[in-house]
Amino acid sequence: MRTKNFEVIIIGGSYAGLSAAMALGRSLRKVLIMDSGQPCNRQTPYSHNFITQDGVPPAEITTIAKEQVLKYNTIDFVSDLAVSAKKNKNGFSVTTQSGNIVTAEKLIIATGVKDIIPKITGFEECWGVSMIHCPYCHGYEVRNKRTGILANGERAFHLASLVNNLTDHLTLLTTGKADFTSEQMEKLEAHHIAIIETEVSALEHQDGYLQKVIFNTGEKEGFDAIYAGFPTTQHSDIPVSLGCELTEHGHIKVNEFQQTIIYGTYACGDNSTVMRSVANAVANGNLAGAMVNAELTKEHF
């Protein structure tokens, strides 16, 4: 077990974490990025809606970003899982799965979120490929296709309003009694959006690409893509263990500068916003890095 001191530790080395690191590296801050190598979009074949990188595989974007960030010689990167973090009088100490203990004045948490996958056969294999979460990220690629929305209530209605512009072949799969207001039902009917209340039991697919939905009655329906509106949870226990506050949707509560309620701790990326996209993660990661540098400057200048 070893101890090493940094100015900033960034837990999470995907888009938000790397973006924060670049802002800090350009100010010559001594930074350690630690990452376990399990991004939530690892099955997604292509990333979209990120200018200059539209249609590029997510892993390729990460590889390029990491190469560019590590050109700044004050930045270190370790492939390891942060398992705990503690606040002390000088900042923070972080313990990793391999037994290393590292310390820093400031902490940036860019650990992302974990999808709560429903127990539907084939769902996990299709998730991020043809089972998708965001019309801005993936909708254009499945435009005019046979499209489903696996959700109910307000979440389903919101997605339907967005996806309706992308296809005329839209069906809501509520897997139970539809939960819509009379006004919402009128709008769904006016836009000829079908509703199937039968429970979904399995997905037929080829290498993650959806072919048919199988219902618990044994009936099948053909689909090319399905939006899934399911909850997420924090990918790491560290934010809560430190005392960070969560929003009603389970995201880390931050202010306009990506600061949490724990002094010296910042959060960025999917763990702190409902806007779940590569472009947004890069943007608020960059802001977090700049704000941490500003805080260090204020304290030491």
N, C-alpha and C positions, 0 to 999 in steps of 0.2 A: 504494500500500500504506500502511495506517495502523496505528497501535498505540493501543490503548485499554485502560485498566486497570479491572478489576472485583474485587469480593471473591470472587464465585463465577461460574464458567462452567458452564452446563448444556448438554451436548451431547445433543440430542434433545428435541423439543418436543411430544411426544405426552402420553399420560395421566400417566406417571410423572414426566417432566420438568416438566410444568406443575404437577403436585401439589407437587413439591419446591420449585418457584419460589414458589408461594403461601406455603408455610411460611416461606421466607426473606424474601419481600416484606413479610410482616406483622411482621418484625423489622427492617425498614428496611435490609436488606442490599442492596448494589449488585450486581445479578445480570444476566448476559447469557444468554439462551436462544438457541441456534442450532439450526435444524431444516431438513432438506432437503425436507420435504413428501412423504415416501414411507412412510407407516405400513404395517405388514404387513397390517392388516385393511382396507385401502382398498376391497376388493371386497365386503366383508361388508355386506349390506343393513341389518341390525339388530343391535344389541348387547343382550345379555340377562344376567341374573343380577347386575345392579348396581342396588341399591336406589335408587329415585327416578328412574332412567334406563332402566328395563327396557323394551325394545322401541324404543329411540331409535336412529336411524342413528349409527354411530360418528363420522362427520364432524361431525354436529350437536353431539355431546357435546364434541368437541375445540374447535369454534367457541365454544361457551358458556364452556368452561374458559379458553380464551385471552383472551376478552373480560374475564372476571373477574380473571384474573391480571394483565393489563396495566393494570388500574385502579390498581395499586400503582406509584407513579411512580418507584420505584428499580429497576424491572425493565424491561429492554430485550429486544426479540425481533428476530432477524435471520433471514431466509430464506436460508440458505447451508449448504453442506456442510463440516463439519470434516474435513480430510484428514490432519492430523497434530497431535500434541500432545507437548510436551516438559516434563519436570520441571526446574526450576531452583531456585536458592537462595531465591528469593522466592515460589515457588509453581509456576505452570504458564503456558506460552504455547501458544496454539492457532492454527494456520494454517488458513484456509478456502480453498475452491475458487476464490473470487473474488480471493484474494490478500491478504485482510485478516489481520493478526496481532493477537490480543487476549490479554491476560494476566489472571491472577486468582490469589488465594491458594489457592483450593480448586476442585476439579473434580468435577462429578457427571456420570457417564456413563449416559445413559438412551437408548441407541441401539437397543435391541431386538435381535431375531434375524431371520435370513433363512431362509425355508423352502427346503429342498433338494427342488425339484419333480421328480418322476419324469418320464421321457420317455414319457408316455402322451398321445396325441392328445386334446385337450379338457380335460385335467386343469387346466391353468392358468386356463382360462376359468371352470371350475366351482369353483375353490379359494376357500373362504370363503363360497360361495353355497349349493351343495348338496354339495360335498366339504368336510367339516368336521373339526375337530380335537378338539372338546371336548364331551362330553355335558352338562356343566353350562352351557356357553354356548349350545348350540344344540339339545340333545336333546329338550327339551319340544316344540319347534316341529315336529319330525319324528316325534313319538310315533306309534306304531301304523302307521308307514309301512314300505314295503319298504326295508330298511336293510342296507347292507353294511359290512364293516370290511376295508379294504385294508391288511393287515399280516400278520405271521406271528410265531410264537413267543410270548414273554412279553408283548410289547406288544399283540398281537392278543387274547390270552387276558384281559389286564387290561381292555381296552376292552369285550370281550364280556361280562364280568361286570357292568360298569356299564350297558351299553346293553340288556342282556337285560330289565331292568325296564321299559324304555320301549317295547318292541315284541315281538310274537310272530313277526315276519317278519325274522329276522336270519340273515345269511350271511357267513362269513369268506372273503375272497378272498386267498389266500396267494400267488398268482402263482408257484407252484412247490410243491415237496413240503412238505406241512404239517409244522411243527416244534413238536410239542407232546409233553409227557410223557404216559405212560399215564394218570396221574391226571387231567391236564388233559383228555385225550380223553374220559375217562369223564364228566366234568362237562359238557363240550360236548354230548355225546350225550344226557345226561340232560335237558338243557334244549332239546333238539331244534334245536340250532344247526348249520346246514349248513356244509360246507366245500367250496369249489371251488378246486382246485389249478391249473387252467388259467391260463396267463399272460394278463393283461389288456393289450390293445393300444390300445384307444380308448374314449372316452366319447361317447355321443350325448346332446346337450343342447339346450335352447332358452334362449338368453341366460343360460347358466350353471346353469340348472336341469336336473338330470340326468333322463334318460329311460331310457337303456339302457346296459349295459356290453357292449362288444364284446371277445371273446376272440380270441387269435391263431389259433384254429381256424375263425374266422368265425361261431361261434355267438354269440347275443345273449341277454342276461338283463335283465329290467326291474328298475330300482331307482329309488327316489325320493331317497335320500340315502346317502352313504358317508362313514364316518369313515376318515381316513387317518393312519396312524401312521408318519410319516417323520421323519428327523432334521432338526435345524436347525444353523445356524452363526451366529457373531457377525455382525451387520450391519455392524460397523465393525472395522477393523484396529487402531484406537487403543488399546483396552484391552491387547492383547497387546504392542504396541510400547512401551507404558509399563512393562510388566513385571507386569501383573496376572496372577494365577494363575487357571486355568480348572479347573472340576470335570471329572469323568470324562464328563459329558454335554455338556461344552462351554460351560457357563454361567460367568460371572465369579464367582469365589469371594468371598463376602462374609461378614462376621460378623453377629451379631444386630442390629447398628446400621447395616447396609448399607455398612460400610467394606471396602475391598479391602486387599490386603497393601501397597499403595503409600500411604504416609502422605499424607493430604490428598485422596485420591481415593476417591470413593464410587460405587456402581453401584446402579441400581434399575430395575424393570420387567422385561420378558421376558428381558433379557440376563443376569439373575442369579438366575432361579428357574425351576423346572419348572411352577409354577402360573401358567399363561398365561391371564390374564383382565384385563379392564379394572379390575375392582374391586381385584384384588390389586396391579396396577400403581399405582393411585392410593394404596393404603395404604402400600406400601413406598417410594413416591416422597415421600409426606408425612413418613415416618420419616427418610429420607435428608436432606431439607431441615432438619428439626429437629436432627438430629445434626451437620450441617455448621455450623449456627448455634451449637450448643453448643461445638463445637471452636473456632470463631472467638472466642466469648465467653471461653473459657478462656485463649486465647492473648493476648487484648488487654485483659482486665479487670484 
